[in-house]
Amino acid sequence: MKSIFRIVSFLEGVSYLLLLFVAVPIKYFQGKESYVKLLGMPHGILFMLYIVLAIVIKKEMNWDNKTLGIVLLASILPFGTFYIDKKYLR
């Protein structure tokens, strides 16, 4: 389960960065919304999967509520999921 969470964490982080730093600037500077629509749905699915897996994996990793809160908070910060992978999942 940990390896699945690491993969989802990585993909969620990459999709978030692409959405923030590629699709959103293209939307506002060039007026093309297609990139946001293209990347938005996969990112949303990965985000929800990240949250669910973090809650499920809490017991396996022996996380307390504070650690789980940090893991969940990291999902809304750019580069946060990469930090979680390095600090808590390796």
C-alpha positions as CSV (number, residue, x, y, z in Angstrom):
1,M,0.0,0.0,0.0
2,K,2.9,2.3,0.7
3,S,4.3,2.0,-2.8
4,I,0.9,2.8,-4.3
5,F,0.7,5.8,-2.1
6,R,4.1,6.9,-3.2
7,I,3.2,6.6,-6.8
8,V,-0.1,8.5,-6.3
9,S,1.8,11.1,-4.3
10,F,4.3,11.7,-7.1
11,L,1.6,11.9,-9.8
12,E,-0.5,14.2,-7.7
13,G,2.5,16.5,-7.2
14,V,3.4,16.5,-10.9
15,S,-0.2,17.2,-12.0
16,Y,-0.5,20.0,-9.5
17,L,2.7,21.7,-10.7
18,L,1.7,21.3,-14.3
19,L,-1.7,22.8,-13.5
20,L,-0.2,25.7,-11.5
21,F,2.8,26.6,-13.6
22,V,1.7,25.6,-17.1
23,A,-2.0,25.4,-17.6
24,V,-3.1,28.4,-15.4
25,P,-0.6,30.9,-17.0
26,I,-1.6,29.7,-20.4
27,K,-5.3,30.3,-19.5
28,Y,-4.7,33.8,-18.2
29,F,-2.0,35.0,-20.6
30,Q,-3.2,33.4,-23.8
31,G,-6.9,32.8,-23.0
32,K,-6.7,29.1,-23.8
33,E,-8.7,27.2,-21.2
34,S,-8.2,23.8,-22.8
35,Y,-5.0,23.0,-20.8
36,V,-6.8,23.6,-17.5
37,K,-9.7,21.4,-18.5
38,L,-7.2,18.7,-19.7
39,L,-5.1,18.7,-16.5
40,G,-7.8,19.6,-14.0
41,M,-9.8,16.4,-14.0
42,P,-6.8,14.0,-13.6
43,H,-5.4,16.3,-10.9
44,G,-8.7,16.3,-9.0
45,I,-9.0,12.5,-9.1
46,L,-5.3,12.1,-8.0
47,F,-5.9,14.7,-5.2
48,M,-8.9,12.7,-3.9
49,L,-7.0,9.5,-4.2
50,Y,-4.1,11.0,-2.3
51,I,-6.4,12.1,0.6
52,V,-8.1,8.7,0.8
53,L,-4.9,6.7,0.7
54,A,-3.2,8.9,3.3
55,I,-6.1,8.2,5.7
56,V,-6.0,4.5,4.9
57,I,-2.2,4.2,5.2
58,K,-2.2,6.0,8.6
59,K,-2.3,2.8,10.6
60,E,0.3,1.0,8.5
61,M,2.8,3.9,8.9
62,N,2.0,4.4,12.6
63,W,1.2,8.1,12.0
64,D,-0.4,10.2,14.8
65,N,-3.1,12.8,13.9
66,K,-0.5,15.6,13.7
67,T,1.6,13.7,11.1
68,L,-1.6,12.8,9.1
69,G,-2.5,16.5,9.2
70,I,0.9,17.4,7.8
71,V,0.6,14.8,5.1
72,L,-2.9,16.1,4.2
73,L,-1.8,19.8,4.3
74,A,1.1,19.0,2.0
75,S,-1.3,18.0,-0.8
76,I,-2.4,21.7,-1.2
77,L,1.1,23.1,-1.2
78,P,3.3,23.2,-4.4
79,F,6.1,20.6,-4.0
80,G,4.4,19.4,-0.7
81,T,3.9,15.8,-1.8
82,F,7.6,15.5,-2.8
83,Y,8.5,16.7,0.7
84,I,6.2,14.1,2.2
85,D,7.7,11.3,0.1
86,K,11.2,12.3,1.2
87,K,10.5,12.8,4.9
88,Y,7.8,10.2,5.7
89,L,7.7,7.6,3.0
90,R,11.3,6.5,2.3
